[in-house]
């Protein structure tokens, strides 16, 4: 993948029909937010901020986007003016991993992931709630 370089003003564009080998301009946008982040790495400061304009559309992710940068890096990520952006992600869960809340053991219920189970204090409510341990996913 070619390293995209932001132009004057440290503005980078991302679009669903872009390409991460592009320079990140409005006419030749990048494809991913990750590529835009990488293009601006080390290029911004409190006095010279960066902007990533994300063009409208749905961006489906296989993994989370890490936007953590250096303390001196200043980048704003925003939907392009007047356009709707949806960033989603999914990981298919095995059906066998789902359990009714009512079937969990006391030890399982004591885990932090199930801390809200105490609000479901009637058997009828617990029977209608299913759980999945994402630590196993």
Buried (B, 14 or more C-beta within 10 A) or exposed (E): EEEBEBEEEBBBBBBBEBBBEBBBBEEBBBBBBBBBBBBBBEBBEEEEBBBBBBBEBEBEBEEEBEEEBEEEBBBEBEBBEEEEBEBEEEEEEEEEEEBEBBEBEEEBBEEEEBEEBEEBEEEEEBEEBEBBBEEEE
